[in-house]
């Protein structure tokens, strides 16, 4: 399995989302020893900002792009290729102000690309090109946003991720959300991390169990 693993927290070694994503990778490798990882740290590999030149280039047919346009798209082209080359996707991030951190929003803006990660059809539809990839979002939240809690209606992160990645073909992503972590008692934080690790361990086992069947299907 080729896994693209993306971390987006700016907190470095103090990041819970990074720790949880590493935990999942370790669990997954125990089930799939041949696991291959393409790792991207959006805090250290800062993406170029979306500019007027970039935007114009994305809407210009490839054959008509100037050298400056092609240069502006270089980083985005490479990111799209890494996504398309992956068999599974792991994205880890904290919730910032109810939605995704700025670094990950920049990543999304770079990888939702017409002609690469989605293709318009003659009948006006859009077909995402990332279908069939196992996808996991690991998120950490300062407060508890589970259904029935006072802040449940303020979760703008989950629907934003579902919409953006659904558009490019990710139909049924898994979510493991550790909450509450920041504005909570120590026992609540510990319970949140325990729940998340249990979910991640179960998901790693599930991915590991279906991997041999996928490989057998591809070989037949």
C-alpha positions as CSV (number, residue, x, y, z in Angstrom):
1,X,0.0,0.0,0.0
2,X,1.3,3.5,-0.9
3,X,0.1,6.0,1.7
4,X,0.2,9.7,1.4
5,X,0.5,11.1,5.0
6,X,-0.1,14.8,5.4
7,X,0.4,16.7,8.7
8,X,-0.9,20.2,9.1
9,X,-0.4,21.2,12.7
10,X,2.0,24.1,13.4
11,X,2.7,22.9,17.0
12,X,5.5,20.5,16.1
13,X,6.4,18.0,18.8
14,X,3.5,19.3,21.0
15,X,0.9,18.4,18.4
16,X,-1.8,15.9,19.3
17,X,-2.9,15.4,15.7
18,X,0.7,14.6,14.7
19,X,1.0,12.1,17.6
20,X,-2.3,10.4,16.6
21,X,-1.3,10.2,12.9
22,X,2.0,8.6,13.8
23,X,0.1,6.2,16.0
24,X,-2.1,5.2,13.1
25,X,0.9,4.7,10.8
26,X,2.6,2.5,13.3
27,X,-0.6,0.4,13.8
28,X,-1.1,0.2,10.0
29,X,2.5,-0.9,9.4
30,X,2.0,-3.7,11.9
31,X,-0.7,-5.1,9.7
32,X,0.9,-4.1,6.4
33,X,4.7,-4.5,6.7
34,X,5.2,-3.5,3.1
35,X,3.5,-0.1,3.7
36,X,5.2,2.7,1.7
37,X,4.8,6.3,3.0
38,X,5.0,9.6,1.1
39,X,5.1,12.1,3.9
40,X,4.2,15.8,3.6
41,X,4.6,18.3,6.6
42,X,2.7,21.4,5.7
43,X,4.3,23.3,8.6
44,X,7.8,22.9,7.3
45,X,7.1,22.6,3.5
46,X,5.2,25.9,3.1
47,X,3.2,26.0,-0.1
48,X,3.4,29.1,-2.3
49,X,0.3,31.4,-2.0
50,X,-2.5,31.4,-4.5
51,X,-1.9,34.4,-6.7
52,X,-3.5,36.0,-9.7
53,X,-1.0,34.3,-11.9
54,X,-1.7,30.9,-10.4
55,X,-5.5,31.4,-10.8
56,X,-5.2,32.5,-14.4
57,X,-3.0,29.6,-15.2
58,X,-5.4,27.0,-13.9
59,X,-8.1,28.3,-16.2
60,X,-5.8,28.5,-19.2
61,X,-5.5,25.5,-21.6
62,X,-2.2,23.8,-21.0
63,X,-1.0,24.4,-24.5
64,X,-1.6,28.1,-24.1
65,X,0.2,28.6,-20.8
66,X,3.2,30.9,-20.7
67,X,6.4,29.8,-19.0
68,X,5.5,32.0,-16.0
69,X,2.1,30.2,-15.7
70,X,3.8,26.8,-15.8
71,X,6.2,27.9,-13.1
72,X,3.3,29.1,-11.0
73,X,1.7,25.7,-11.2
74,X,4.7,23.6,-10.6
75,X,4.1,23.0,-6.8
76,X,0.4,22.3,-7.4
77,X,1.1,19.9,-10.2
78,X,3.5,17.9,-8.0
79,X,1.0,17.8,-5.2
80,X,-1.7,16.5,-7.5
81,X,0.6,13.8,-8.8
82,X,1.4,12.7,-5.3
83,X,-2.3,12.4,-4.5
84,X,-3.0,10.5,-7.7
85,X,-0.1,8.1,-7.1
86,X,-1.2,7.2,-3.6
87,X,-3.5,4.2,-2.8
88,X,-4.5,5.6,0.6
89,X,-4.6,9.0,2.1
90,X,-4.1,10.2,5.7
91,X,-4.6,13.8,6.7
92,X,-4.1,15.0,10.2
93,X,-4.9,18.5,11.5
94,X,-6.1,20.5,14.5
95,X,-9.4,22.5,14.2
96,X,-8.6,26.2,14.0
97,X,-11.5,28.6,14.6
98,X,-14.1,25.9,13.9
99,X,-12.5,24.8,10.5
100,X,-9.3,23.7,8.9
101,X,-5.9,25.4,9.6
102,X,-4.6,27.9,7.1
103,X,-1.8,25.6,5.9
104,X,-4.3,22.8,5.0
105,X,-6.7,25.3,3.3
106,X,-3.7,26.3,1.1
107,X,-3.2,22.6,0.4
108,X,-6.8,22.1,-0.6
109,X,-6.6,25.2,-2.9
110,X,-3.6,23.7,-4.6
111,X,-5.0,20.2,-5.2
112,X,-8.5,20.9,-6.4
113,X,-7.5,21.2,-10.0
114,X,-9.5,20.9,-13.2
115,X,-8.0,18.4,-15.6
116,X,-6.0,16.8,-12.8
117,X,-8.0,15.9,-9.7
118,X,-11.4,16.5,-11.3
119,X,-12.5,16.5,-14.9
120,X,-15.5,18.4,-16.3
121,X,-17.7,16.4,-18.7
122,X,-19.5,17.5,-21.8
123,X,-22.9,17.1,-20.1
124,X,-21.9,19.6,-17.3
125,X,-20.9,17.1,-14.6
126,X,-17.6,17.0,-12.7
127,X,-15.9,13.7,-12.1
128,X,-13.4,13.4,-9.3
129,X,-10.2,11.4,-10.0
130,X,-9.5,10.2,-6.4
131,X,-12.2,7.5,-6.2
132,X,-11.4,4.2,-4.6
133,X,-8.7,5.5,-2.3
134,X,-9.0,4.7,1.4
135,X,-9.0,8.1,3.2
136,X,-8.7,9.0,6.8
137,X,-9.0,12.5,8.4
138,X,-7.5,12.7,12.0
139,X,-8.6,15.9,13.7
140,X,-8.2,17.4,17.1
141,X,-10.7,19.8,18.6
142,X,-10.3,22.1,21.6
143,X,-13.9,21.6,22.7
144,X,-16.4,18.7,22.3
145,X,-18.4,19.0,19.1
146,X,-20.0,15.6,19.1
147,X,-23.8,15.5,18.5
148,X,-25.8,16.7,21.5
149,X,-23.0,18.9,22.9
150,X,-23.4,22.7,23.1
151,X,-20.8,23.3,20.3
152,X,-22.0,20.6,17.9
153,X,-23.5,23.1,15.4
154,X,-20.2,24.9,15.1
155,X,-18.2,22.1,13.4
156,X,-17.4,23.7,10.1
157,X,-14.4,21.4,9.6
158,X,-16.1,18.1,8.9
159,X,-18.5,19.4,6.2
160,X,-15.7,21.5,4.5
161,X,-13.4,18.4,4.3
162,X,-16.3,16.2,3.0
163,X,-17.2,18.8,0.4
164,X,-13.7,19.5,-0.9
165,X,-12.5,16.0,-1.1
166,X,-15.9,14.6,-2.2
167,X,-15.6,16.9,-5.2
168,X,-12.4,15.3,-6.3
169,X,-13.7,11.8,-5.8
170,X,-13.3,10.8,-2.1
171,X,-16.7,9.4,-1.4
172,X,-16.5,7.8,2.0
173,X,-13.7,9.1,4.1
174,X,-13.2,8.0,7.7
175,X,-13.0,10.6,10.5
176,X,-11.3,10.1,13.9
177,X,-11.9,13.2,16.0
178,X,-10.1,13.6,19.3
179,X,-12.3,16.0,21.4
180,X,-12.2,17.8,23.8
181,X,-8.5,18.5,24.2
182,X,-7.8,22.2,24.9
183,X,-10.7,23.5,27.0
184,X,-11.3,20.4,29.1
185,X,-10.3,18.7,32.4
186,X,-7.3,16.4,32.3
187,X,-9.5,13.3,32.6
188,X,-11.6,14.5,29.7
189,X,-8.5,15.1,27.6
190,X,-7.1,11.6,28.5
191,X,-10.4,10.0,27.6
192,X,-10.5,11.8,24.3
193,X,-7.1,10.6,23.3
194,X,-7.9,7.0,24.4
195,X,-11.1,7.0,22.3
196,X,-9.2,8.3,19.3
197,X,-6.4,5.7,19.6
198,X,-9.0,2.9,19.9
199,X,-10.7,4.0,16.8
200,X,-7.4,4.4,14.9
201,X,-6.3,0.9,16.0
202,X,-9.5,-0.6,14.8
203,X,-9.3,1.3,11.5
204,X,-5.7,0.2,10.9
205,X,-6.8,-3.4,11.5
206,X,-9.6,-3.0,9.0
207,X,-7.4,-1.5,6.3
208,X,-4.8,-4.2,6.9
209,X,-7.4,-7.0,6.6
210,X,-8.8,-5.7,3.3
211,X,-5.4,-5.0,1.8
212,X,-4.5,-8.6,0.9
213,X,-7.9,-9.0,-0.9
214,X,-7.3,-5.8,-2.8
215,X,-3.9,-7.0,-4.0
216,X,-5.4,-10.4,-4.9
217,X,-8.1,-8.7,-7.0
218,X,-5.6,-6.6,-8.8
219,X,-3.4,-9.6,-9.6
220,X,-6.3,-11.7,-10.9
